[in-house]
């Protein structure tokens, strides 16, 4: 008999359920990335690019080089983000790199091929709404498990090897970008670039519902041990398990002891955690909350199993 025939009906059902959940999540992620790409493309071609505006991050670097050299923005988006994509493979895994490569590649194609209309020439409107649509695109891509701007990957990489937080690294990088923009394009352009960046970053926060760099996750499930092992093996994160007593739920009052899982992840890992969690226990009670600062423990991600 084959291994498939020797499987119990329960294991076959679990395997099929896991496959359905994975397909559903991957389809949703691709749809979110596509919407993010279209929104970011609109922000770039409808507002920023035709008016010589720049932004922060890898996109800002691409726009800055485009303004100075005239090299196609589509080519620059790929070239500037390529080192960050390679870096992301060791930091966030193959799935993240695949989705990020898809997102950036699609954005390059959209910028090159789609004829977006130029909306306005008013500098204030360009900064605010160009940043808004660009930030919406970045936020939707993050929700889909990838990024459109690779500097966040660099920020995570540096933060894990220094005392700087992710926010500190991003701030330093953007200060450098805006300083170069002020030198090459003028102080007024750099000031509008800062406004564009602020608009984009606030929109990203809004799309992600205020999730900060680190997010604490509490999971209550009868399959707590399996979930904790998944977090360790597939996310490379540490977990804390503690005992709790059940109370009122869907089935009324039920007093029983069970394990509770707590972990700390970055916002880029939320989509992957949710997908893996749904494959194990889609009914698990999950609570996520923003964490402003962390100290001690295994916050720095350990290498994942091959």
ZALOFI-68936 format. One line per 3 residues: their letters; for each residue x, y, z of N, C-alpha, C. Coordinates in nm, 2 decimals. Layout:
// ZALOFI-68936
a = X Y Z X Y Z X Y Z ~ ...
END
This chain:
// ZALOFI-68936
xxx = 0.08 -0.12 0.00 0.00 0.00 0.00 0.09 0.13 0.00 ~ 0.04 0.23 -0.06 0.11 0.36 -0.07 0.10 0.43 0.06 ~ 0.19 0.53 0.08 0.18 0.61 0.21 0.05 0.68 0.22
xxx = 0.00 0.73 0.10 -0.13 0.80 0.11 -0.24 0.71 0.15 ~ -0.24 0.58 0.11 -0.35 0.49 0.15 -0.33 0.45 0.29 ~ -0.21 0.45 0.35 -0.19 0.42 0.49 -0.23 0.54 0.58
xxx = -0.24 0.66 0.53 -0.28 0.77 0.61 -0.42 0.75 0.67 ~ -0.44 0.80 0.79 -0.57 0.79 0.85 -0.66 0.90 0.79 ~ -0.79 0.88 0.79 -0.89 0.98 0.73 -0.87 1.12 0.79
xxx = -0.83 1.12 0.93 -0.81 1.25 0.99 -0.69 1.32 0.94 ~ -0.58 1.25 0.91 -0.46 1.31 0.86 -0.48 1.36 0.72 ~ -0.56 1.28 0.64 -0.59 1.32 0.50 -0.67 1.45 0.50
xxx = -0.77 1.45 0.59 -0.86 1.57 0.60 -0.78 1.69 0.65 ~ -0.69 1.67 0.74 -0.60 1.78 0.79 -0.51 1.84 0.68 ~ -0.46 1.74 0.60 -0.37 1.78 0.49 -0.44 1.86 0.39
xxx = -0.56 1.81 0.35 -0.64 1.88 0.25 -0.69 2.02 0.30 ~ -0.72 2.03 0.43 -0.76 2.16 0.49 -0.64 2.25 0.49 ~ -0.53 2.20 0.52 -0.41 2.29 0.52 -0.38 2.34 0.38
xxx = -0.40 2.26 0.28 -0.38 2.30 0.14 -0.48 2.40 0.10 ~ -0.61 2.38 0.14 -0.71 2.48 0.10 -0.68 2.62 0.17 ~ -0.64 2.61 0.30 -0.61 2.74 0.37 -0.49 2.81 0.31
xxx = -0.39 2.73 0.27 -0.27 2.79 0.20 -0.30 2.86 0.07 ~ -0.38 2.79 -0.01 -0.43 2.84 -0.14 -0.51 2.97 -0.12 ~ -0.60 2.97 -0.02 -0.68 3.09 0.01 -0.59 3.21 0.05
xxx = -0.50 3.18 0.14 -0.41 3.29 0.19 -0.32 3.34 0.08 ~ -0.27 3.25 -0.01 -0.18 3.30 -0.11 -0.26 3.38 -0.22 ~ -0.38 3.34 -0.24 -0.46 3.42 -0.34 -0.49 3.55 -0.28
xxx = -0.53 3.56 -0.15 -0.55 3.69 -0.09 -0.43 3.78 -0.09 ~ -0.31 3.72 -0.06 -0.19 3.79 -0.06 -0.15 3.85 -0.19 ~ -0.17 3.77 -0.30 -0.14 3.82 -0.43 -0.24 3.93 -0.47
xxx = -0.36 3.92 -0.43 -0.46 4.03 -0.46 -0.42 4.16 -0.39 ~ -0.38 4.15 -0.26 -0.34 4.26 -0.19 -0.22 4.33 -0.25 ~ -0.12 4.25 -0.29 0.00 4.30 -0.35 -0.03 4.37 -0.48
xxx = -0.12 4.31 -0.56 -0.16 4.37 -0.69 -0.23 4.51 -0.67 ~ -0.32 4.51 -0.57 -0.39 4.64 -0.54 -0.28 4.74 -0.49 ~ -0.19 4.69 -0.41 -0.08 4.78 -0.36 0.00 4.84 -0.48
xxx = 0.04 4.75 -0.57 0.12 4.79 -0.69 0.04 4.90 -0.77 ~ -0.09 4.88 -0.79 -0.16 4.97 -0.87 -0.17 5.11 -0.80 ~ -0.19 5.10 -0.67 -0.20 5.23 -0.59 -0.07 5.30 -0.59
xxx = 0.04 5.23 -0.57 0.18 5.29 -0.57 0.21 5.35 -0.70 ~ 0.17 5.27 -0.81 0.20 5.32 -0.94 0.12 5.45 -0.97 ~ 0.00 5.46 -0.92 -0.08 5.58 -0.94 -0.01 5.70 -0.87
xxx = 0.04 5.67 -0.74 0.11 5.78 -0.67 0.23 5.83 -0.74 ~ 0.30 5.73 -0.80 0.43 5.77 -0.87 0.40 5.84 -1.00 ~ 0.32 5.78 -1.09 0.30 5.84 -1.22 0.20 5.95 -1.23
xxx = 0.10 5.94 -1.14 0.00 6.04 -1.14 0.04 6.17 -1.06 ~ 0.14 6.16 -0.97 0.17 6.28 -0.89 0.32 6.31 -0.89 ~ 0.40 6.21 -0.84 0.54 6.24 -0.81 0.63 6.25 -0.93
xxx = 0.63 6.15 -1.01 0.73 6.15 -1.12 0.71 6.26 -1.22 ~ 0.59 6.30 -1.27 0.58 6.40 -1.37 0.62 6.54 -1.32 ~ 0.62 6.56 -1.19 0.65 6.69 -1.13 0.78 6.70 -1.06
xxx = 0.87 6.59 -1.08 1.00 6.60 -1.03 1.01 6.59 -0.88 ~ 0.91 6.52 -0.81 0.91 6.50 -0.67 0.98 6.37 -0.63 ~ 1.04 6.37 -0.51 1.10 6.24 -0.46 1.03 6.21 -0.32
xxx = 1.07 6.09 -0.28 1.01 6.04 -0.15 1.13 5.98 -0.07 ~ 1.10 5.92 0.04 1.20 5.85 0.12 1.22 5.71 0.08 ~ 1.31 5.64 0.14 1.33 5.49 0.12 1.39 5.46 -0.02
xxx = 1.38 5.33 -0.05 1.43 5.29 -0.18 1.36 5.36 -0.30 ~ 1.23 5.38 -0.28 1.16 5.45 -0.39 1.21 5.59 -0.41 ~ 1.24 5.66 -0.30 1.30 5.79 -0.30 1.44 5.79 -0.37
xxx = 1.52 5.69 -0.34 1.65 5.68 -0.40 1.63 5.67 -0.55 ~ 1.54 5.58 -0.59 1.51 5.56 -0.74 1.47 5.69 -0.80 ~ 1.37 5.76 -0.74 1.32 5.89 -0.80 1.44 5.99 -0.81
xxx = 1.52 5.99 -0.70 1.63 6.09 -0.70 1.73 6.06 -0.82 ~ 1.77 5.94 -0.83 1.86 5.90 -0.94 1.79 5.93 -1.08 ~ 1.66 5.90 -1.09 1.59 5.93 -1.21 1.59 6.08 -1.25
xxx = 1.58 6.17 -1.14 1.58 6.31 -1.17 1.71 6.36 -1.21 ~ 1.82 6.30 -1.16 1.95 6.34 -1.19 2.01 6.29 -1.32 ~ 1.98 6.16 -1.34 2.04 6.09 -1.46 1.95 6.06 -1.57
xxx = 1.82 6.06 -1.55 1.72 6.03 -1.66 1.70 5.89 -1.68 ~ 1.77 5.80 -1.61 1.75 5.65 -1.62 1.61 5.62 -1.59 ~ 1.55 5.52 -1.66 1.41 5.48 -1.64 1.38 5.44 -1.50
xxx = 1.27 5.49 -1.44 1.24 5.46 -1.31 1.21 5.31 -1.29 ~ 1.15 5.25 -1.39 1.12 5.11 -1.38 1.25 5.03 -1.35 ~ 1.35 5.06 -1.43 1.48 4.99 -1.41 1.54 5.02 -1.28
xxx = 1.53 5.14 -1.23 1.59 5.18 -1.11 1.52 5.12 -0.99 ~ 1.39 5.10 -1.00 1.31 5.04 -0.89 1.36 4.90 -0.86 ~ 1.40 4.83 -0.97 1.45 4.69 -0.96 1.59 4.69 -0.91
xxx = 1.68 4.77 -0.97 1.82 4.77 -0.93 1.84 4.82 -0.79 ~ 1.77 4.92 -0.75 1.79 4.97 -0.61 1.74 4.88 -0.50 ~ 1.63 4.81 -0.53 1.57 4.71 -0.44 1.64 4.58 -0.44
xxx = 1.71 4.55 -0.54 1.77 4.41 -0.56 1.86 4.37 -0.44 ~ 1.95 4.46 -0.39 2.03 4.42 -0.27 1.95 4.39 -0.15 ~ 1.84 4.47 -0.13 1.75 4.45 -0.02 1.67 4.31 -0.03
xxx = 1.64 4.28 -0.15 1.57 4.15 -0.17 1.66 4.03 -0.14 ~ 1.79 4.04 -0.18 1.88 3.94 -0.14 1.90 3.93 0.01 ~ 1.91 4.04 0.07 1.93 4.05 0.21 1.81 3.99 0.29
xxx = 1.69 4.01 0.23 1.56 3.96 0.29 1.56 3.81 0.29 ~ 1.63 3.75 0.20 1.62 3.60 0.20 1.68 3.54 0.32 ~ 1.79 3.60 0.38 1.84 3.54 0.50 1.77 3.59 0.62
xxx = 1.70 3.71 0.61 1.64 3.77 0.73 1.49 3.72 0.75 ~ 1.42 3.71 0.64 1.27 3.69 0.65 1.22 3.56 0.57 ~ 1.31 3.49 0.50 1.28 3.37 0.44 1.24 3.38 0.29
xxx = 1.23 3.26 0.23 1.21 3.25 0.09 1.07 3.30 0.04 ~ 0.97 3.27 0.12 0.83 3.32 0.09 0.82 3.47 0.08 ~ 0.89 3.54 0.18 0.89 3.68 0.18 0.96 3.74 0.05
xxx = 1.07 3.68 0.02 1.15 3.72 -0.09 1.07 3.70 -0.22 ~ 1.00 3.59 -0.23 0.92 3.56 -0.35 0.81 3.67 -0.37 ~ 0.74 3.70 -0.26 0.64 3.80 -0.27 0.69 3.94 -0.29
xxx = 0.80 3.97 -0.23 0.86 4.10 -0.25 0.91 4.12 -0.40 ~ 0.98 4.01 -0.45 1.02 4.02 -0.59 0.90 4.04 -0.68 ~ 0.80 3.96 -0.65 0.67 3.98 -0.74 0.62 4.12 -0.73
xxx = 0.62 4.18 -0.61 0.56 4.31 -0.59 0.64 4.42 -0.66 ~ 0.78 4.41 -0.64 0.86 4.51 -0.70 0.87 4.49 -0.86 ~ 0.87 4.37 -0.90 0.87 4.35 -1.05 0.74 4.40 -1.11
xxx = 0.62 4.37 -1.05 0.50 4.42 -1.10 0.49 4.57 -1.10 ~ 0.55 4.64 -0.99 0.55 4.78 -0.98 0.63 4.84 -1.10 ~ 0.75 4.78 -1.13 0.83 4.82 -1.24 0.75 4.82 -1.37
xxx = 0.68 4.71 -1.39 0.60 4.69 -1.51 0.49 4.79 -1.52 ~ 0.42 4.81 -1.41 0.31 4.91 -1.40 0.36 5.05 -1.44 ~ 0.47 5.09 -1.38 0.53 5.22 -1.40 0.57 5.24 -1.55
xxx = 0.62 5.13 -1.61 0.66 5.13 -1.75 0.55 5.13 -1.85 ~ 0.44 5.06 -1.82 0.34 5.03 -1.92 0.21 5.10 -1.90 ~ 0.16 5.12 -1.78 0.03 5.18 -1.76 0.03 5.33 -1.78
xxx = -0.06 5.38 -1.86 -0.07 5.53 -1.88 -0.15 5.60 -1.78 ~ -0.10 5.62 -1.66 -0.17 5.69 -1.56 -0.18 5.84 -1.60 ~ -0.30 5.90 -1.57 -0.31 6.04 -1.60 -0.24 6.13 -1.49
xxx = -0.19 6.24 -1.54 -0.13 6.34 -1.44 -0.24 6.42 -1.38 ~ -0.25 6.41 -1.25 -0.37 6.46 -1.18 -0.36 6.61 -1.15 ~ -0.25 6.66 -1.10 -0.24 6.80 -1.07 -0.09 6.85 -1.07
xxx = -0.07 6.98 -1.08 0.06 7.04 -1.07 0.08 7.12 -0.95 ~ -0.02 7.12 -0.86 -0.01 7.19 -0.73 0.08 7.11 -0.64 ~ 0.19 7.18 -0.59 0.29 7.11 -0.51 0.24 7.05 -0.38
xxx = 0.15 7.12 -0.31 0.10 7.07 -0.19 0.02 6.94 -0.21 ~ -0.07 6.95 -0.31 -0.15 6.83 -0.34 -0.07 6.71 -0.39 ~ 0.04 6.74 -0.46 0.13 6.64 -0.51 0.19 6.57 -0.39
xxx = 0.24 6.64 -0.30 0.31 6.59 -0.18 0.21 6.50 -0.10 ~ 0.09 6.56 -0.07 0.00 6.49 0.02 -0.06 6.37 -0.05 ~ -0.11 6.38 -0.16 -0.18 6.27 -0.23 -0.09 6.17 -0.30
xxx = 0.02 6.22 -0.35 0.13 6.13 -0.40 0.18 6.04 -0.29 ~ 0.20 6.10 -0.17 0.24 6.02 -0.06 0.13 5.93 -0.01 ~ 0.01 5.97 -0.02 -0.10 5.89 0.03 -0.12 5.76 -0.05
xxx = -0.12 5.78 -0.19 -0.14 5.66 -0.27 -0.01 5.57 -0.27 ~ 0.10 5.63 -0.26 0.22 5.55 -0.24 0.22 5.47 -0.11 ~ 0.19 5.54 0.00 0.18 5.47 0.13 0.07 5.37 0.13
xxx = -0.04 5.39 0.06 -0.14 5.29 0.06 -0.09 5.16 -0.01 ~ -0.02 5.18 -0.12 0.04 5.07 -0.19 0.14 4.99 -0.11 ~ 0.22 5.06 -0.04 0.32 5.00 0.05 0.25 4.92 0.16
xxx = 0.15 4.98 0.22 0.07 4.91 0.33 0.00 4.79 0.28 ~ -0.06 4.79 0.16 -0.13 4.68 0.11 -0.03 4.57 0.08 ~ 0.08 4.60 0.03 0.18 4.50 -0.01 0.23 4.43 0.12
xxx = 0.25 4.51 0.23 0.29 4.45 0.36 0.19 4.35 0.41 ~ 0.06 4.39 0.39 -0.05 4.30 0.43 -0.05 4.17 0.35 ~ 0.00 4.18 0.23 0.01 4.07 0.14 0.14 3.98 0.17
xxx = 0.22 4.03 0.26 0.34 3.95 0.30 0.47 3.99 0.23 ~ 0.47 4.10 0.16 0.59 4.15 0.09 0.60 4.30 0.11 ~ 0.70 4.36 0.05 0.72 4.50 0.06 0.75 4.56 -0.08
xxx = 0.72 4.69 -0.10 0.75 4.76 -0.22 0.88 4.85 -0.20 ~ 0.92 4.86 -0.08 1.04 4.94 -0.05 1.13 4.86 0.04 ~ 1.25 4.83 -0.02 1.34 4.74 0.05 1.42 4.80 0.17
xxx = 1.41 4.93 0.19 1.49 4.99 0.30 1.44 4.93 0.44 ~ 1.32 4.89 0.45 1.27 4.84 0.57 1.34 4.70 0.61 ~ 1.37 4.63 0.50 1.45 4.50 0.52 1.59 4.54 0.58
xxx = 1.65 4.64 0.52 1.78 4.69 0.56 1.77 4.73 0.71 ~ 1.67 4.80 0.74 1.65 4.85 0.88 1.64 4.73 0.98 ~ 1.57 4.63 0.94 1.56 4.51 1.03 1.69 4.44 1.04
xxx = 1.77 4.43 0.93 1.90 4.37 0.93 1.99 4.45 1.03 ~ 2.00 4.58 1.02 2.09 4.66 1.10 2.04 4.65 1.25 ~ 1.91 4.66 1.27 1.86 4.66 1.41 1.90 4.53 1.48
xxx = 1.91 4.42 1.41 1.94 4.29 1.47 2.09 4.28 1.51 ~ 2.17 4.37 1.46 2.31 4.37 1.48 2.36 4.49 1.55 ~ 2.27 4.57 1.60 2.31 4.69 1.67 2.21 4.73 1.78
xxx = 2.23 4.84 1.85 2.14 4.88 1.95 2.03 4.97 1.90 ~ 2.03 5.00 1.76 1.93 5.09 1.70 1.80 5.01 1.68 ~ 1.69 5.09 1.69 1.56 5.03 1.66 1.54 5.04 1.51
xxx = 1.44 4.97 1.46 1.40 4.98 1.32 1.37 5.12 1.28 ~ 1.29 5.19 1.37 1.25 5.33 1.34 1.37 5.42 1.33 ~ 1.47 5.40 1.42 1.59 5.48 1.42 1.67 5.47 1.28
xxx = 1.68 5.34 1.24 1.75 5.32 1.11 1.68 5.38 0.99 ~ 1.55 5.37 0.99 1.47 5.43 0.88 1.49 5.58 0.88 ~ 1.48 5.64 1.00 1.50 5.78 1.01 1.64 5.83 0.96
xxx = 1.74 5.76 1.00 1.88 5.80 0.96 1.89 5.78 0.80 ~ 1.84 5.68 0.75 1.84 5.66 0.60 1.77 5.77 0.53 ~ 1.65 5.81 0.58 1.58 5.91 0.51 1.64 6.05 0.53
xxx = 1.70 6.07 0.64 1.77 6.20 0.66 1.88 6.21 0.56 ~ 1.96 6.10 0.53 2.06 6.10 0.43 2.00 6.13 0.29 ~ 1.89 6.06 0.26 1.82 6.08 0.13 1.78 6.22 0.11
xxx = 1.71 6.28 0.21 1.66 6.42 0.20 1.77 6.52 0.19 ~ 1.89 6.49 0.26 2.00 6.58 0.25 2.06 6.58 0.11 ~ 2.07 6.47 0.05 2.12 6.46 -0.09 2.02 6.53 -0.18
xxx = 1.89 6.51 -0.16 1.79 6.57 -0.24 1.80 6.72 -0.23 ~ 1.83 6.78 -0.11 1.84 6.92 -0.09 1.96 6.97 -0.17 ~ 2.07 6.89 -0.17 2.19 6.94 -0.24 2.18 6.93 -0.39
xxx = 2.11 6.83 -0.44 2.11 6.81 -0.59 1.99 6.88 -0.65 ~ 1.87 6.89 -0.58 1.75 6.94 -0.64 1.70 7.07 -0.57 ~ 1.76 7.11 -0.46 1.72 7.23 -0.40 1.64 7.20 -0.27
xxx = 1.65 7.30 -0.18 1.59 7.28 -0.04 1.44 7.27 -0.05 ~ 1.38 7.35 -0.14 1.23 7.34 -0.15 1.18 7.20 -0.19 ~ 1.25 7.14 -0.29 1.22 7.00 -0.33 1.23 6.90 -0.22
xxx = 1.34 6.92 -0.14 1.37 6.83 -0.03 1.26 6.85 0.08 ~ 1.21 6.97 0.10 1.10 6.99 0.20 0.97 6.93 0.16 ~ 0.94 6.94 0.03 0.82 6.87 -0.02 0.84 6.72 -0.02
xxx = 0.96 6.67 -0.03 0.99 6.53 -0.02 0.96 6.48 0.12 ~ 1.00 6.56 0.22 0.97 6.52 0.36 0.82 6.52 0.38 ~ 0.75 6.61 0.32 0.60 6.61 0.34 0.54 6.48 0.27
xxx = 0.59 6.45 0.16 0.55 6.33 0.09 0.58 6.20 0.17 ~ 0.69 6.20 0.23 0.73 6.08 0.32 0.64 6.08 0.44 ~ 0.61 6.19 0.50 0.52 6.19 0.62 0.38 6.14 0.58
xxx = 0.33 6.19 0.47 0.20 6.14 0.42 0.20 5.99 0.39 ~ 0.30 5.94 0.33 0.31 5.80 0.30 0.32 5.72 0.42 ~ 0.41 5.76 0.52 0.43 5.68 0.64 0.30 5.67 0.73
xxx = 0.23 5.79 0.73 0.10 5.79 0.81 0.00 5.70 0.74 ~ 0.00 5.70 0.61 -0.10 5.61 0.54 -0.06 5.46 0.56 ~ 0.06 5.43 0.56 0.11 5.29 0.59 0.06 5.25 0.73
xxx = 0.08 5.34 0.83 0.03 5.31 0.96 -0.12 5.29 0.96 ~ -0.19 5.37 0.89 -0.34 5.36 0.89 -0.38 5.22 0.82 ~ -0.32 5.19 0.71 -0.35 5.06 0.64 -0.32 4.94 0.73
xxx = -0.21 4.95 0.81 -0.18 4.84 0.90 -0.24 4.85 1.03 ~ -0.34 4.94 1.05 -0.41 4.96 1.17 -0.32 4.99 1.29 ~ -0.23 5.08 1.26 -0.14 5.12 1.37 -0.04 5.03 1.42
xxx = -0.02 4.91 1.35 0.08 4.82 1.40 0.22 4.87 1.39 ~ 0.29 4.86 1.50 0.43 4.92 1.51 0.53 4.81 1.46 ~ 0.65 4.84 1.47 0.75 4.74 1.42 0.74 4.61 1.49
xxx = 0.73 4.60 1.62 0.71 4.48 1.69 0.56 4.46 1.74 ~ 0.51 4.34 1.73 0.38 4.31 1.77 0.38 4.19 1.86 ~ 0.31 4.21 1.97 0.30 4.10 2.07 0.17 4.02 2.03
xxx = 0.19 3.89 2.03 0.08 3.80 1.99 0.05 3.70 2.10 ~ -0.07 3.69 2.15 -0.11 3.59 2.24 -0.21 3.50 2.18 ~ -0.19 3.37 2.19 -0.27 3.27 2.12 -0.32 3.16 2.22
xxx = -0.45 3.14 2.22 -0.51 3.04 2.31 -0.57 2.94 2.22 ~ -0.52 2.81 2.24 -0.57 2.70 2.15 -0.54 2.57 2.22 ~ -0.62 2.47 2.20 -0.59 2.34 2.25 -0.46 2.28 2.18
xxx = -0.42 2.33 2.07 -0.30 2.29 2.00 -0.19 2.38 2.02 ~ -0.17 2.43 2.15 -0.07 2.53 2.18 0.07 2.48 2.16 ~ 0.10 2.35 2.19 0.23 2.30 2.17 0.27 2.29 2.02
xxx = 0.17 2.25 1.94 0.20 2.25 1.79 0.22 2.39 1.74 ~ 0.14 2.48 1.79 0.16 2.62 1.74 0.29 2.68 1.79 ~ 0.33 2.65 1.91 0.46 2.70 1.96 0.58 2.64 1.88
xxx = 0.57 2.52 1.84 0.67 2.46 1.76 0.68 2.52 1.62 ~ 0.56 2.55 1.56 0.55 2.61 1.43 0.62 2.75 1.44 ~ 0.60 2.83 1.54 0.66 2.96 1.56 0.81 2.95 1.57
xxx = 0.86 2.85 1.64 1.00 2.83 1.65 1.07 2.79 1.52 ~ 1.00 2.69 1.45 1.06 2.63 1.34 1.05 2.72 1.21 ~ 0.92 2.77 1.19 0.89 2.84 1.06 0.91 2.99 1.07
xxx = 0.91 3.05 1.19 0.92 3.20 1.20 1.06 3.23 1.26 ~ 1.12 3.13 1.33 1.25 3.16 1.40 1.23 3.25 1.52 ~ 1.12 3.25 1.58 1.09 3.34 1.69 1.08 3.25 1.82
xxx = 1.12 3.32 1.93 1.10 3.26 2.06 0.96 3.26 2.11 ~ 0.92 3.17 2.20 0.78 3.17 2.25 0.79 3.16 2.40 ~ 0.68 3.20 2.47 0.66 3.18 2.61 0.53 3.11 2.63
xxx = 0.53 3.01 2.70 0.40 2.93 2.73 0.37 2.94 2.88 ~ 0.25 2.97 2.91 0.20 2.97 3.05 0.06 2.91 3.06 ~ 0.03 2.88 3.18 -0.10 2.81 3.20 -0.21 2.91 3.23
xxx = -0.33 2.88 3.18 -0.44 2.97 3.21 -0.56 2.88 3.23 ~ -0.66 2.94 3.29 -0.79 2.87 3.32 -0.90 2.93 3.23 ~ -0.97 2.84 3.16 -1.08 2.88 3.07 -1.20 2.94 3.15
xxx = -1.27 3.03 3.09 -1.39 3.08 3.14 -1.50 3.07 3.05 ~ -1.58 3.18 3.03 -1.69 3.19 2.94 -1.64 3.19 2.80 ~ -1.71 3.12 2.71 -1.68 3.11 2.57 -1.80 3.09 2.49
xxx = -1.79 3.03 2.37 -1.90 3.00 2.28 -1.99 2.90 2.34 ~ -1.93 2.81 2.42 -2.01 2.70 2.48 -2.05 2.72 2.63 ~ -2.05 2.85 2.67 -2.08 2.88 2.80 -1.96 2.87 2.90
xxx = -1.98 2.85 3.02 -1.88 2.85 3.12 -1.81 2.71 3.12 ~ -1.68 2.70 3.10 -1.61 2.58 3.10 -1.47 2.60 3.17 ~ -1.46 2.56 3.30 -1.34 2.58 3.37 -1.25 2.47 3.35
xxx = -1.14 2.50 3.28 -1.03 2.39 3.25 -0.90 2.47 3.23 ~ -0.79 2.40 3.26 -0.66 2.45 3.24 -0.61 2.43 3.10 ~ -0.54 2.52 3.04 -0.48 2.51 2.91 -0.36 2.59 2.89
xxx = -0.28 2.56 2.79 -0.16 2.64 2.77 -0.19 2.76 2.68 ~ -0.12 2.87 2.71 -0.13 3.00 2.63 0.01 3.03 2.57 ~ 0.01 3.06 2.45 0.13 3.09 2.37 0.15 3.24 2.36
xxx = 0.26 3.30 2.39 0.29 3.44 2.36 0.42 3.45 2.28 ~ 0.42 3.54 2.18 0.54 3.56 2.10 0.55 3.70 2.06 ~ 0.66 3.75 2.01 0.68 3.88 1.96 0.74 3.87 1.82
xxx = 0.67 3.93 1.72 0.71 3.93 1.58 0.71 4.07 1.53 ~ 0.77 4.08 1.40 0.76 4.21 1.33 0.63 4.21 1.25 ~ 0.59 4.33 1.20 0.47 4.34 1.13 0.48 4.27 0.99
xxx = 0.60 4.25 0.94 0.62 4.18 0.81 0.59 4.03 0.83 ~ 0.59 3.98 0.95 0.57 3.84 0.97 0.43 3.80 1.01 ~ 0.34 3.90 1.02 0.20 3.88 1.07 0.13 3.79 0.97
xxx = 0.14 3.82 0.84 0.07 3.75 0.74 0.11 3.60 0.74 ~ 0.24 3.57 0.75 0.29 3.44 0.75 0.24 3.36 0.88 ~ 0.24 3.43 0.99 0.20 3.37 1.12 0.05 3.33 1.11
xxx = -0.03 3.42 1.05 -0.18 3.40 1.04 -0.20 3.28 0.95 ~ -0.13 3.27 0.84 -0.15 3.16 0.75 -0.11 3.03 0.81 ~ 0.00 3.02 0.88 0.04 2.90 0.95 -0.05 2.86 1.06
xxx = -0.10 2.96 1.13 -0.19 2.94 1.24 -0.33 2.88 1.19 ~ -0.38 2.94 1.08 -0.50 2.89 1.03 -0.49 2.74 0.98 ~ -0.37 2.70 0.94 -0.35 2.57 0.89 -0.35 2.47 1.01
xxx = -0.31 2.52 1.13 -0.31 2.43 1.25 -0.44 2.44 1.32 ~ -0.49 2.56 1.35 -0.62 2.57 1.43 -0.68 2.70 1.39 ~ -0.77 2.70 1.29 -0.84 2.82 1.24 -0.93 2.89 1.35
xxx = -0.96 2.81 1.46 -1.05 2.87 1.56 -0.97 2.92 1.68 ~ -0.84 2.92 1.67 -0.75 2.97 1.78 -0.79 3.12 1.81 ~ -0.80 3.15 1.94 -0.82 3.28 1.99 -0.69 3.36 1.99
xxx = -0.68 3.46 1.91 -0.56 3.54 1.89 -0.57 3.69 1.92 ~ -0.48 3.74 2.00 -0.48 3.88 2.04 -0.35 3.94 2.00 ~ -0.35 4.05 1.92 -0.23 4.12 1.88 -0.23 4.26 1.94
xxx = -0.12 4.31 1.98 -0.11 4.44 2.03 0.03 4.50 2.00 ~ 0.03 4.63 1.98 0.16 4.70 1.95 0.25 4.70 2.07 ~ 0.38 4.69 2.04 0.48 4.70 2.14 0.58 4.81 2.10
xxx = 0.59 4.91 2.19 0.68 5.02 2.16 0.83 4.99 2.18 ~ 0.86 4.91 2.27 1.00 4.88 2.30 1.01 4.74 2.36 ~ 1.13 4.68 2.34 1.15 4.55 2.39 1.30 4.54 2.44
xxx = 1.32 4.45 2.54 1.45 4.44 2.60 1.46 4.29 2.65 ~ 1.58 4.23 2.62 1.60 4.10 2.67 1.53 3.99 2.58 ~ 1.53 3.87 2.62 1.46 3.76 2.55 1.52 3.74 2.42
xxx = 1.45 3.66 2.33 1.50 3.63 2.20 1.42 3.72 2.10 ~ 1.44 3.85 2.11 1.38 3.94 2.01 1.46 3.93 1.88 ~ 1.59 3.92 1.89 1.67 3.91 1.77 1.64 3.77 1.71
xxx = 1.60 3.77 1.59 1.55 3.64 1.53 1.67 3.54 1.51 ~ 1.65 3.42 1.55 1.75 3.32 1.53 1.73 3.25 1.39 ~ 1.83 3.19 1.33 1.82 3.12 1.20 1.72 3.02 1.20
xxx = 1.63 3.01 1.09 1.53 2.91 1.08 1.59 2.78 1.03 ~ 1.52 2.67 1.06 1.56 2.54 1.01 1.55 2.54 0.86 ~ 1.64 2.47 0.79 1.64 2.45 0.65 1.52 2.37 0.60
END
